[in-house]
Amino acid sequence: MKAFKLIFDTFIDFVFPQFCIICFHPAPWLCKECFKDSRKALPECFECRRLNNNFKTHSNCESDLSKSIFLFKYDNNAKQLMIHLKLKSCFEIATVLRRLANESPIASTLLGKEISFVPIPITTNKRKERGFNQVEEIFKEILNERLFTDVLFIHNKFKNQSDSSKSERVNSNFKFEVNPSYINSIKSTKELCLLDDVITTGTTLRRAARAIKKINPSIKIYSFAFFRGKAYWDDNPSILLSKEI
């Protein structure tokens, strides 16, 4: 069977060669040159976005998240990757993202912890439309039984974040709730990690963490995402020199 699969995959690659979705050169979805162009993230505080070691949230920044790790800036390359995964169902993009996580020491350390991982849910309508939750698709092969996909659900009417403006995302009235069947286990859990693909304003993660903290105020919550939107200092990094780090 393995030999047959190898022959079949070789035939498919020959008939339908893969191309980098950014520059269209022959490569499996993201070529090395375009990967090099991706802006790696600097470790910063989730709330104030000033630099801080290991992506920890500053102790004087009020937050339900102890640490929020992300790997890259959400630039045009990242947008193309997510469009192909979410809207065009190119599941090979999930393989690319898993590879990026495995190659990152700080990501592989967090994802290797023996704790529970909870993906941010999508609406019922979005799941019916796409047929899958892209966050679950990315992480299921990494986390296996440590991935709990039905801990959170969305309460209230919810406009998809990718379809919303920045002000709409910040001011929307949606909230998350914990599935009643998980309440007792959440109460006894010491650590948990929320998973998402892209962080923009951070509103989604804040509200997800808040829902869990209502059940267990002492739980330590981390988050992991692949991309985050621009910080206030991105266009002028020298501004960091005048800030307390």
C-alpha positions in Angstrom: 0.0 0.0 0.0 2.8 2.4 0.8 4.5 1.7 -2.5 1.2 2.3 -4.3 0.6 5.6 -2.5 4.1 6.8 -3.3 3.6 6.0 -7.0 0.1 7.7 -7.0 1.5 10.8 -5.2 4.4 11.0 -7.7 1.9 10.8 -10.6 -0.4 13.5 -9.1 2.6 15.8 -8.5 3.7 15.3 -12.1 0.2 15.9 -13.7 -0.7 18.6 -11.2 2.5 20.2 -10.0 2.3 22.3 -6.9 3.2 26.0 -7.0 3.9 28.6 -4.3 0.7 30.5 -3.8 2.7 33.8 -3.4 5.1 33.8 -6.3 3.8 30.8 -8.3 7.2 29.2 -8.6 7.3 25.4 -8.3 7.1 24.6 -4.6 4.6 23.0 -2.2 2.4 26.0 -1.4 5.0 28.2 0.1 8.5 28.4 -1.3 11.6 29.1 0.7 12.1 32.6 -0.7 8.6 33.7 0.2 8.9 32.1 3.6 12.1 34.2 4.2 10.0 37.3 3.3 7.6 36.5 6.1 8.1 38.8 9.1 8.8 36.8 12.2 7.2 38.1 15.4 9.1 39.8 18.2 8.1 38.7 21.7 5.6 41.1 23.0 2.9 41.6 25.7 -0.5 40.5 24.5 -2.2 43.6 25.9 0.1 46.7 25.5 2.2 45.1 22.7 5.4 46.4 24.2 8.3 43.9 23.9 8.5 41.3 26.7 10.4 38.1 27.1 8.8 34.9 25.9 5.6 36.6 24.9 4.6 36.9 28.6 1.9 39.4 29.5 3.3 42.2 31.7 2.3 41.9 35.3 0.9 45.4 35.3 -1.2 44.8 32.2 -4.6 43.5 33.2 -5.3 40.3 31.2 -6.8 36.8 31.6 -3.9 35.5 29.4 -0.6 34.8 31.0 1.2 34.4 27.7 0.2 34.7 24.1 2.6 33.3 21.5 2.4 34.0 17.8 5.0 33.4 15.1 4.6 35.9 12.2 3.1 39.2 11.3 -0.2 39.0 9.5 1.1 40.4 6.1 -0.1 39.7 2.6 1.7 36.4 2.4 -0.1 35.2 5.6 -3.4 36.4 4.2 -3.0 34.4 1.1 -2.2 31.3 3.1 -5.3 31.7 5.2 -7.5 32.5 2.2 -6.5 29.2 0.5 -7.1 27.2 3.7 -10.4 28.7 4.9 -12.1 29.7 1.6 -10.5 27.3 -0.9 -10.2 24.3 1.4 -6.5 23.7 0.5 -5.8 21.5 3.5 -2.1 21.2 2.5 -1.8 24.7 4.0 -2.5 23.2 7.4 0.5 20.9 6.8 2.7 24.0 6.0 1.5 25.7 9.2 2.2 22.6 11.3 5.7 22.5 9.9 6.2 26.1 10.9 5.1 25.3 14.4 7.4 22.3 14.7 10.3 24.4 13.5 9.7 27.1 16.1 11.4 26.2 19.5 9.0 28.4 21.5 5.9 27.0 19.7 7.0 23.4 19.9 7.7 23.8 23.7 4.2 25.2 24.3 2.4 22.7 22.1 4.4 19.9 23.7 3.0 20.6 27.2 0.8 17.9 28.7 -2.2 20.3 29.1 -5.6 20.8 27.4 -5.7 22.8 24.2 -9.0 24.5 23.2 -9.5 25.8 19.6 -11.5 29.0 19.1 -14.9 27.8 17.7 -16.5 29.1 14.6 -20.2 29.7 14.2 -22.6 26.9 13.1 -23.2 28.7 9.8 -19.5 29.0 9.1 -19.0 25.3 9.8 -21.8 24.4 7.5 -20.5 26.7 4.8 -16.8 25.5 5.0 -17.4 22.0 6.4 -14.6 22.4 8.9 -13.0 24.6 11.5 -9.6 25.6 10.2 -8.0 25.8 13.7 -9.0 22.3 14.4 -7.7 21.2 11.0 -4.3 22.7 11.7 -3.8 21.3 15.2 -5.5 17.9 15.2 -2.4 16.0 14.0 -0.1 17.8 16.4 -2.2 17.5 19.6 -4.4 14.4 19.1 -6.2 13.6 22.4 -5.0 16.8 24.0 -7.2 18.8 21.6 -10.7 19.5 23.0 -12.9 20.9 20.2 -16.2 21.4 22.0 -15.3 23.2 25.2 -16.4 26.7 24.0 -19.4 27.8 22.0 -20.4 31.2 20.7 -23.4 32.9 22.3 -25.3 35.8 20.7 -25.3 36.7 17.1 -21.8 36.8 15.7 -20.4 38.3 12.6 -17.3 36.5 11.4 -14.2 38.4 12.5 -12.6 38.2 9.1 -15.6 39.9 7.6 -15.6 42.7 10.2 -13.8 46.0 10.4 -11.5 46.8 13.4 -14.2 48.8 15.1 -16.8 46.1 14.5 -14.5 43.5 16.0 -13.8 45.6 19.1 -17.4 46.7 19.7 -19.3 43.5 18.8 -21.4 42.0 21.5 -20.7 38.3 21.0 -19.4 36.2 23.8 -18.3 32.7 24.5 -19.7 30.2 27.0 -18.3 27.0 28.3 -20.0 23.8 27.4 -21.8 22.6 30.6 -20.3 19.1 30.3 -16.8 20.6 30.8 -17.5 22.9 33.7 -16.3 20.5 36.4 -13.1 19.6 34.5 -12.4 23.3 34.0 -12.8 23.9 37.7 -10.0 21.4 38.4 -7.7 22.4 35.5 -4.5 24.3 36.3 -3.3 25.3 32.8 -5.0 25.5 29.4 -4.1 26.9 26.0 -6.4 28.6 23.6 -5.7 28.1 19.9 -6.4 30.4 16.9 -5.0 31.1 13.5 -4.9 34.9 13.4 -5.0 37.5 16.1 -6.2 40.9 15.0 -7.5 43.1 17.8 -7.3 40.3 20.4 -11.0 40.6 21.2 -11.8 37.0 20.4 -9.1 35.5 22.7 -9.9 38.0 25.5 -13.6 36.9 25.5 -12.7 33.2 25.2 -10.3 33.5 28.2 -12.9 35.5 30.2 -15.5 32.7 29.8 -13.1 30.2 31.1 -11.9 32.4 34.0 -15.5 32.8 35.1 -15.5 29.1 35.8 -12.0 28.9 37.3 -10.5 32.3 38.3 -7.1 30.7 39.2 -6.5 28.8 36.0 -3.5 29.9 34.0 -4.4 30.5 30.3 -2.0 30.7 27.4 -2.8 31.3 23.8 -1.1 30.3 20.5 -1.7 31.7 17.0 0.3 31.7 13.8 -0.2 35.3 12.9 -0.9 38.7 14.5 -1.9 42.0 13.0 0.4 45.1 13.0 1.5 46.6 16.3 1.5 50.4 16.8 5.3 50.4 16.4 5.5 48.2 13.3 6.0 51.1 10.8 8.5 52.8 13.1 10.4 50.3 15.3 12.6 53.1 16.7 9.6 54.2 18.8 10.4 51.1 21.0 13.6 52.9 22.2 11.5 55.5 24.0 9.3 52.9 25.7 10.0 51.0 28.9 10.7 47.4 28.0 
